[in-house]
């Protein structure tokens, strides 16, 4: 089964923190990614640009309306994700717990609908 591990955070956490604070977290991400790869569980992973670069599209009166920024008003935005393929939810939760343990931000584990 595939699951998406969604990382939430505040844009300021990444754009205003000094490099010496970010380096250990990035090293953990590299180790985590390699462990997922070695376990055969990694499908994809990406970090996302800060929320001011987002454009949201929604229909208004049947026409697409484009607005700057993310859909929701919140200090926490989606900052990145890992798409994994594991046997079951228990395994996905174990990977999610490990990610949340060094990420210092909330992590959601979302089952993917197989199409």
DSSP file (Angstrom, degrees, kcal/mol; ACC not computed):
  #  RESIDUE AA STRUCTURE BP1 BP2  ACC     N-H-->O    O-->H-N    N-H-->O    O-->H-N    TCO  KAPPA ALPHA  PHI   PSI    X-CA   Y-CA   Z-CA
    1    1 A X              0   0    0      0, 0.0    85,-2.6     0, 0.0     2,-0.4   0.000 360.0 360.0 360.0 145.1    0.0    0.0    0.0
    2    2 A X  E     -A   85   0A   0    110,-0.3   110,-2.5    83,-0.2     2,-0.3  -0.784 360.0-179.9 -99.2 142.2    1.1    3.5   -0.7
    3    3 A X  E     -AB  84 111A   0     81,-2.3    81,-3.1    -2,-0.4     2,-0.6  -0.978  21.3-137.7-135.7 146.9    1.1    6.3    1.9
    4    4 A X  E     -AB  83 110A   0    106,-3.0   106,-2.8    -2,-0.3     2,-0.8  -0.942   8.9-153.4-106.8 124.4    2.1    9.9    1.7
    5    5 A X  E     -AB  82 109A   0     77,-3.2    77,-1.7    -2,-0.6     2,-0.5  -0.873  19.3-160.7 -93.0 108.7    4.0   11.3    4.7
    6    6 A X  E     -AB  81 108A   0    102,-2.8   102,-2.5    -2,-0.8     2,-0.5  -0.817   3.6-151.4-100.5 125.7    3.1   15.0    4.6
    7    7 A X  E     -AB  80 107A   0     73,-2.6    72,-3.2    -2,-0.5    73,-1.1  -0.843  10.5-164.2 -99.9 126.1    5.4   17.4    6.5
    8    8 A X  E     +A   78   0A   0     98,-2.6     2,-0.3    -2,-0.5    70,-0.2  -0.802  21.5 141.8-106.1 150.3    3.8   20.6    7.9
    9    9 A X  E     -A   77   0A   0     68,-2.4    68,-3.5    -2,-0.3     2,-0.5  -0.985  50.7 -87.4-170.9 174.2    5.8   23.6    9.0
   10   10 A X  E >>  -A   76   0A   0     -2,-0.3     3,-1.8    66,-0.2     4,-0.7  -0.822  32.7-132.5 -94.2 131.2    6.0   27.3    9.2
   11   11 A X  H >> S+     0   0    0     64,-0.6     4,-2.1    -2,-0.5     3,-1.2   0.859 107.3  60.6 -50.7 -37.8    7.7   29.0    6.2
   12   12 A X  H 3> S+     0   0    0      1,-0.3     4,-1.9     2,-0.2     5,-0.4   0.792  90.1  69.5 -63.9 -26.8    9.8   31.0    8.6
   13   13 A X  H <4 S+     0   0    0     -3,-1.8     4,-0.3     1,-0.2    -1,-0.3   0.869 114.0  26.9 -56.5 -35.6   11.3   27.8   10.1
   14   14 A X  H << S+     0   0    0     -3,-1.2    -2,-0.2    -4,-0.7    -1,-0.2   0.733 123.5  47.3-101.9 -26.8   13.1   27.3    6.8
   15   15 A X  H  < S+     0   0    0     -4,-2.1    -3,-0.2     1,-0.1    -2,-0.2   0.686 122.4  30.3 -91.8 -17.1   13.6   30.8    5.4
   16   16 A X  S  < S+     0   0    0     -4,-1.9     2,-0.3    -5,-0.2    -3,-0.1   0.470  91.4 102.5-121.3  -3.8   14.9   32.5    8.5
   17   17 A X  S    S-     0   0    0     -5,-0.4     5,-0.1    -4,-0.3    -4,-0.0  -0.606  76.9-108.2 -82.4 143.1   16.7   29.8   10.5
   18   18 A X    >>  -     0   0    0     -2,-0.3     3,-1.5     1,-0.1     4,-1.5  -0.323  25.9-114.0 -68.1 152.9   20.5   29.9   10.3
   19   19 A X  H 3> S+     0   0    0      1,-0.3     4,-2.7     2,-0.2    -1,-0.1   0.843 113.5  62.3 -55.9 -38.7   22.3   27.2    8.4
   20   20 A X  H 34 S+     0   0    0      1,-0.2     4,-0.5     2,-0.2    -1,-0.3   0.758 107.1  45.4 -64.6 -22.1   23.9   25.6   11.5
   21   21 A X  H <> S+     0   0    0     -3,-1.5     4,-0.6     2,-0.1    -1,-0.2   0.807 116.2  44.7 -85.3 -32.3   20.4   24.9   12.8
   22   22 A X  H  X S+     0   0    0     -4,-1.5     4,-2.5     1,-0.2     3,-0.3   0.807  97.1  74.1 -80.4 -30.9   19.1   23.4    9.5
   23   23 A X  H  X S+     0   0    0     -4,-2.7     4,-2.3     1,-0.2     5,-0.2   0.884  95.3  48.4 -55.7 -46.4   22.1   21.3    8.7
   24   24 A X  H  > S+     0   0    0     -4,-0.5     4,-1.8     1,-0.2    -1,-0.2   0.889 112.6  49.3 -63.7 -36.0   21.4   18.5   11.3
   25   25 A X  H  X S+     0   0    0     -4,-0.6     4,-2.1    -3,-0.3    -2,-0.2   0.913 111.1  49.2 -67.4 -42.0   17.8   18.3   10.2
   26   26 A X  H  X S+     0   0    0     -4,-2.5     4,-2.2     1,-0.2    -2,-0.2   0.872 108.5  53.7 -65.4 -36.2   18.8   18.0    6.5
   27   27 A X  H  X S+     0   0    0     -4,-2.3     4,-2.1    -5,-0.2    -1,-0.2   0.897 107.8  50.8 -64.0 -39.2   21.3   15.3    7.4
   28   28 A X  H  X S+     0   0    0     -4,-1.8     4,-3.0     2,-0.2    -2,-0.2   0.898 108.1  52.5 -63.6 -40.5   18.5   13.4    9.1
   29   29 A X  H  X S+     0   0    0     -4,-2.1     4,-2.9     2,-0.2     5,-0.2   0.917 108.7  50.2 -61.3 -42.4   16.4   13.7    5.9
   30   30 A X  H  X S+     0   0    0     -4,-2.2     4,-2.1     2,-0.2    -2,-0.2   0.918 113.7  45.0 -61.9 -43.0   19.3   12.3    3.8
   31   31 A X  H  X S+     0   0    0     -4,-2.1     4,-2.4     2,-0.2    -2,-0.2   0.917 113.7  49.7 -65.7 -44.7   19.6    9.4    6.2
   32   32 A X  H  X S+     0   0    0     -4,-3.0     4,-2.5     2,-0.2    -2,-0.2   0.920 111.4  49.2 -59.9 -46.0   15.9    8.8    6.3
   33   33 A X  H  X S+     0   0    0     -4,-2.9     4,-2.5     1,-0.2    -1,-0.2   0.909 111.2  49.2 -61.7 -43.4   15.6    8.9    2.5
   34   34 A X  H  X S+     0   0    0     -4,-2.1     4,-2.8    -5,-0.2    -1,-0.2   0.897 110.6  50.4 -64.6 -40.2   18.5    6.4    2.2
   35   35 A X  H  X S+     0   0    0     -4,-2.4     4,-1.7     2,-0.2    -2,-0.2   0.904 111.0  48.8 -65.0 -40.8   16.9    4.1    4.7
   36   36 A X  H  <>S+     0   0    0     -4,-2.5     5,-2.5     2,-0.2     6,-1.0   0.923 112.6  49.0 -61.3 -43.9   13.6    4.2    2.8
   37   37 A X  H ><5S+     0   0    0     -4,-2.5     3,-1.3     1,-0.2    -2,-0.2   0.927 111.0  49.0 -61.4 -46.4   15.4    3.6   -0.4
   38   38 A X  H 3<5S+     0   0    0     -4,-2.8    -1,-0.2     1,-0.3    -2,-0.2   0.804 109.5  52.7 -65.0 -29.6   17.3    0.6    1.1
   39   39 A X  T 3<5S-     0   0    0     -4,-1.7    -1,-0.3    -5,-0.2    -2,-0.2   0.515 112.5-121.1 -81.8  -5.2   14.0   -0.8    2.4
   40   40 A X  T < 5S+     0   0    0     -3,-1.3    -3,-0.2    -4,-0.4    -2,-0.1   0.721  85.0 111.3  72.3  21.2   12.5   -0.6   -1.0
   41   41 A X      < +     0   0    0     -5,-2.5    44,-2.5    -6,-0.2     2,-0.4   0.619  40.8 102.1-102.3 -16.1    9.8    1.7    0.3
   42   42 A X  E     +C   84   0A   0     -6,-1.0    42,-0.2    42,-0.2     3,-0.1  -0.576  28.7 160.4 -78.9 124.5   10.6    5.0   -1.3
   43   43 A X  E     -     0   0A   0     40,-3.1     2,-0.3     1,-0.4    41,-0.2   0.766  69.4 -29.5-101.6 -47.4    8.4    6.0   -4.2
   44   44 A X  E     -C   83   0A   0     39,-1.7    39,-3.8     2,-0.0    -1,-0.4  -0.976  52.5-171.9-164.1 156.6    9.2    9.8   -4.3
   45   45 A X  E     +C   82   0A   0     -2,-0.3     2,-0.3    37,-0.3    37,-0.2  -0.958  10.5 168.2-155.3 144.3   10.0   12.7   -2.0
   46   46 A X  E     -C   81   0A   0     35,-1.8    35,-2.3    -2,-0.3     2,-0.3  -0.993  28.5-134.0-152.0 148.1   10.3   16.4   -2.5
   47   47 A X  E     -C   80   0A   0     -2,-0.3     2,-0.3    33,-0.2    33,-0.3  -0.802  32.3-135.4 -95.1 149.4   10.6   19.6   -0.5
   48   48 A X        -     0   0    0     31,-3.2     3,-0.1    -2,-0.3    -2,-0.0  -0.772  15.9-105.6-109.5 151.9    8.3   22.4   -1.6
   49   49 A X        -     0   0    0     -2,-0.3    -1,-0.1     1,-0.1     5,-0.0  -0.283  56.6 -77.5 -65.1 158.2    8.9   26.1   -2.1
   50   50 A X    >   -     0   0    0      1,-0.1     3,-2.2     2,-0.1     4,-0.2  -0.154  48.3-102.1 -58.7 156.3    7.5   28.5    0.6
   51   51 A X  G >  S+     0   0    0      1,-0.3     3,-2.0     2,-0.2    18,-0.2   0.728 114.1  70.9 -57.8 -28.5    3.8   29.2    0.5
   52   52 A X  G 3  S+     0   0    0      1,-0.3    -1,-0.3    17,-0.1    17,-0.2   0.712  94.7  58.3 -62.9 -14.4    4.1   32.7   -1.1
   53   53 A X  G <  S+     0   0    0     -3,-2.2    -1,-0.3    15,-0.1     2,-0.2   0.511  87.2 103.9 -88.3  -4.2    5.0   30.8   -4.3
   54   54 A X    <   -     0   0    0     -3,-2.0    15,-3.3    -4,-0.2     2,-0.4  -0.526  52.8-162.2 -82.2 142.1    1.7   28.9   -4.3
   55   55 A X  E     -D   68   0B   0     13,-0.2     2,-0.4    -2,-0.2    13,-0.2  -0.997   9.3-153.8-119.4 128.0   -1.2   29.6   -6.6
   56   56 A X  E     -D   67   0B   0     11,-2.8    11,-2.5    -2,-0.4     2,-0.5  -0.859   5.5-161.1-103.1 135.4   -4.6   28.2   -5.7
   57   57 A X  E     +D   66   0B   0     -2,-0.4     2,-0.3     9,-0.2     9,-0.2  -0.965  19.4 158.2-117.2 128.1   -7.2   27.6   -8.4
   58   58 A X  E     -D   65   0B   0      7,-2.0     7,-3.3    -2,-0.5     2,-0.4  -0.971  41.4-103.5-142.1 158.5  -10.9   27.1   -7.5
   59   59 A X  E     -D   64   0B   0     -2,-0.3     2,-0.4     5,-0.2     5,-0.2  -0.668  32.0-179.9 -84.7 135.9  -14.1   27.5   -9.5
   60   60 A X  E >  S-D   63   0B   0      3,-3.0     3,-1.6    -2,-0.4    -2,-0.0  -0.966  78.0 -14.8-134.3 118.6  -16.2   30.6   -8.9
   61   61 A X  T 3  S-     0   0    0     -2,-0.4     3,-0.1     1,-0.3    -1,-0.1   0.866 129.2 -55.7  54.5  38.6  -19.4   30.8  -10.9
   62   62 A X  T 3  S+     0   0    0      1,-0.2     2,-0.4     0, 0.0    -1,-0.3   0.468 119.6 104.5  78.8   1.6  -18.1   28.0  -13.2
   63   63 A X  E <  S-D   60   0B   0     -3,-1.6    -3,-3.0    -5,-0.0     2,-0.2  -0.898  78.7-104.9-116.4 144.7  -14.9   29.9  -14.0
   64   64 A X  E     -D   59   0B   0     -2,-0.4     2,-0.5    -5,-0.2    -5,-0.2  -0.496  33.0-162.7 -68.6 131.8  -11.4   29.2  -12.7
   65   65 A X  E     -D   58   0B   0     -7,-3.3    -7,-2.0    -2,-0.2     2,-0.5  -0.976   3.7-154.7-116.3 123.3  -10.3   31.8  -10.1
   66   66 A X  E     +D   57   0B   0     -2,-0.5     2,-0.3    -9,-0.2    -9,-0.2  -0.847  15.5 177.4-100.8 131.2   -6.6   32.1   -9.4
   67   67 A X  E     -D   56   0B   0    -11,-2.5   -11,-2.8    -2,-0.5     2,-0.2  -0.964  31.2-108.8-130.4 149.9   -5.4   33.4   -6.0
   68   68 A X  E    S+D   55   0B   0     -2,-0.3   -13,-0.2   -13,-0.2   -15,-0.1  -0.497  78.4  16.7 -73.9 143.4   -2.0   33.8   -4.5
   69   69 A X  S    S-     0   0    0    -15,-3.3   -13,-0.3   -17,-0.2    -2,-0.2  -0.108  98.2 -38.2  90.9 175.6   -1.0   31.5   -1.7
   70   70 A X        -     0   0    0      2,-0.2   -14,-0.1     4,-0.1     4,-0.0  -0.193  56.2-108.2 -73.5 167.0   -2.2   28.3   -0.2
   71   71 A X  S    S+     0   0    0    -16,-0.1     2,-0.3     2,-0.0    -1,-0.1   0.849  97.9  52.8 -64.4 -38.4   -5.9   27.3    0.1
   72   72 A X  S    S-     0   0    0      2,-0.0     2,-0.8     1,-0.0    -2,-0.2  -0.703  80.6-123.5-105.5 153.3   -6.0   27.7    3.9
   73   73 A X        +     0   0    0     -2,-0.3     2,-0.3    -4,-0.1     3,-0.1  -0.845  61.4 122.3 -90.6 110.8   -5.1   30.5    6.2
   74   74 A X        -     0   0    0     -2,-0.8    -4,-0.1     1,-0.1    -2,-0.0  -0.980  66.9-128.1-164.0 153.5   -2.6   29.0    8.6
   75   75 A X  S    S+     0   0    0     -2,-0.3   -64,-0.6   -65,-0.1     2,-0.5   0.773  97.1  72.4 -77.2 -26.7    0.9   29.5    9.8
   76   76 A X  E     +A   10   0A   0    -66,-0.2     2,-0.3    -3,-0.1   -66,-0.2  -0.793  65.0 172.3 -92.9 127.5    1.6   25.8    9.1
   77   77 A X  E     -A    9   0A   0    -68,-3.5   -68,-2.4    -2,-0.5     2,-0.5  -0.808  44.4 -86.2-123.8 165.8    1.9   24.9    5.4
   78   78 A X  E     +A    8   0A   0     -2,-0.3   -70,-0.2   -70,-0.2     3,-0.1  -0.649  44.1 176.7 -73.7 124.3    2.8   21.7    3.6
   79   79 A X  E     -     0   0A   0    -72,-3.2   -31,-3.2    -2,-0.5     2,-0.3   0.635  56.0 -35.1-105.4 -18.5    6.6   21.8    3.3
   80   80 A X  E     -AC   7  47A   0    -73,-1.1   -73,-2.6   -33,-0.3    -1,-0.3  -0.977  53.3-140.2 176.0 178.5    7.3   18.5    1.7
   81   81 A X  E     -AC   6  46A   0    -35,-2.3   -35,-1.8    -2,-0.3     2,-0.4  -0.991   8.9-145.4-156.4 160.0    6.4   14.9    1.4
   82   82 A X  E     -AC   5  45A   0    -77,-1.7   -77,-3.2    -2,-0.3     2,-0.6  -0.999  15.2-154.4-124.7 128.6    7.6   11.3    1.1
   83   83 A X  E     -AC   4  44A   0    -39,-3.8   -40,-3.1    -2,-0.4   -39,-1.7  -0.932  25.4-179.2-101.9 118.8    5.5    8.9   -1.0
   84   84 A X  E     -AC   3  42A   0    -81,-3.1   -81,-2.3    -2,-0.6     2,-0.5  -0.809  26.7-148.5-121.3 158.6    6.2    5.4    0.3
   85   85 A X  E     +A    2   0A   0    -44,-2.5   -83,-0.2    -2,-0.3     2,-0.2  -0.947  35.5 152.0-128.1 108.4    5.0    1.9   -0.5
   86   86 A X        -     0   0    0    -85,-2.6     3,-0.1    -2,-0.5   -46,-0.0  -0.775  55.1-100.2-132.8 173.4    4.9   -0.4    2.5
   87   87 A X  S    S-     0   0    0     -2,-0.2     2,-0.3     1,-0.1   -85,-0.1   0.848  90.3 -21.1 -67.0 -36.8    2.9   -3.5    3.5
   88   88 A X  S  > S-     0   0    0    -87,-0.1     4,-1.9     1,-0.1     3,-0.3  -0.946  72.8 -80.2-163.6 177.1    0.4   -1.8    5.8
   89   89 A X  H  > S+     0   0    0     -2,-0.3     4,-3.0     1,-0.2     5,-0.2   0.861 119.2  61.3 -60.0 -38.7   -0.5    1.2    8.0
   90   90 A X  H  > S+     0   0    0      1,-0.2     4,-1.9     2,-0.2    -1,-0.2   0.919 106.9  44.8 -57.6 -44.4    1.6    0.0   10.9
   91   91 A X  H  > S+     0   0    0     -3,-0.3     4,-2.1     2,-0.2    -1,-0.2   0.911 112.5  51.9 -65.7 -41.3    4.7    0.2    8.8
   92   92 A X  H  X S+     0   0    0     -4,-1.9     4,-2.5     1,-0.2    -2,-0.2   0.908 109.2  50.5 -60.8 -41.3    3.7    3.6    7.4
   93   93 A X  H  X S+     0   0    0     -4,-3.0     4,-2.7     2,-0.2    -1,-0.2   0.869 106.6  54.5 -66.0 -36.3    3.2    4.9   10.9
   94   94 A X  H  X S+     0   0    0     -4,-1.9     4,-2.0    -5,-0.2    -1,-0.2   0.935 111.2  44.7 -62.2 -45.6    6.6    3.6   12.0
   95   95 A X  H  X S+     0   0    0     -4,-2.1     4,-2.3     1,-0.2    -2,-0.2   0.912 113.5  51.7 -63.4 -41.0    8.2    5.6    9.2
   96   96 A X  H  X S+     0   0    0     -4,-2.5     4,-2.6     1,-0.2    -2,-0.2   0.885 107.9  51.3 -63.1 -39.9    6.0    8.6   10.0
   97   97 A X  H  X S+     0   0    0     -4,-2.7     4,-1.6     2,-0.2    -1,-0.2   0.906 109.9  49.7 -63.2 -41.7    7.0    8.5   13.7
   98   98 A X  H  X S+     0   0    0     -4,-2.0     4,-0.9     2,-0.2     5,-0.2   0.930 111.8  48.4 -63.4 -44.0   10.7    8.4   12.8
   99   99 A X  H >X S+     0   0    0     -4,-2.3     4,-2.2     1,-0.2     3,-0.8   0.928 111.8  48.4 -61.6 -46.6   10.2   11.4   10.4
  100  100 A X  H 3X S+     0   0    0     -4,-2.6     4,-1.1     1,-0.2    -1,-0.2   0.792 101.8  67.8 -64.1 -26.9    8.3   13.4   13.0
  101  101 A X  H 3< S+     0   0    0     -4,-1.6    -1,-0.2    -5,-0.2    -2,-0.2   0.811 117.6  18.6 -66.1 -31.4   11.1   12.6   15.6
  102  102 A X  H << S+     0   0    0     -4,-0.9    -2,-0.2    -3,-0.8    -1,-0.2   0.622 113.2  71.3-111.3 -17.9   13.7   14.7   13.8
  103  103 A X  H  < S-     0   0    0     -4,-2.2    -3,-0.2    -5,-0.2    -2,-0.1   0.802  81.1-148.7 -71.1 -29.4   11.6   17.0   11.6
  104  104 A X     <  +     0   0    0     -4,-1.1     2,-0.3     1,-0.2    -4,-0.1   0.621  68.3  89.1  67.9  14.0   10.3   19.0   14.6
  105  105 A X  S    S-     0   0    0     -5,-0.1    -1,-0.2   -96,-0.1    -2,-0.2  -0.930  90.2 -84.4-134.2 158.3    7.1   19.6   12.7
  106  106 A X        -     0   0    0     -2,-0.3   -98,-2.6    -3,-0.1     2,-0.4  -0.306  39.6-159.0 -62.0 147.7    3.8   17.6   12.4
  107  107 A X  E     -B    7   0A   0   -100,-0.2     2,-0.4     2,-0.0  -100,-0.2  -0.999   0.7-156.2-130.0 128.5    3.7   14.8   10.0
  108  108 A X  E     -B    6   0A   0   -102,-2.5  -102,-2.8    -2,-0.4     2,-0.6  -0.848   8.0-146.5-102.8 142.3    0.5   13.3    8.6
  109  109 A X  E     -B    5   0A   0     -2,-0.4     2,-0.5  -104,-0.2  -104,-0.2  -0.935  22.1-174.2-108.3 110.8    0.3    9.8    7.2
  110  110 A X  E     -B    4   0A   0   -106,-2.8  -106,-3.0    -2,-0.6     2,-0.1  -0.920  21.0-133.6-111.3 121.9   -2.2    9.7    4.3
  111  111 A X  E     -B    3   0A   0     -2,-0.5     2,-0.4  -108,-0.2  -108,-0.2  -0.490  24.9-131.1 -65.8 142.1   -3.3    6.5    2.6
  112  112 A X        -     0   0    0   -110,-2.5     2,-0.5    -2,-0.1  -110,-0.3  -0.803  14.2-123.1 -96.7 136.5   -3.2    6.8   -1.2
  113  113 A X        -     0   0    0     -2,-0.4     2,-0.6     1,-0.0  -110,-0.0  -0.679  25.3-131.0 -77.5 123.3   -6.2    5.7   -3.2
  114  114 A X              0   0    0     -2,-0.5    -1,-0.0     1,-0.2     0, 0.0  -0.666 360.0 360.0 -77.4 120.5   -5.1    3.1   -5.7
  115  115 A X              0   0    0     -2,-0.6    -1,-0.2     0, 0.0    -2,-0.0   0.389 360.0 360.0-102.0 360.0   -6.5    4.2   -9.1
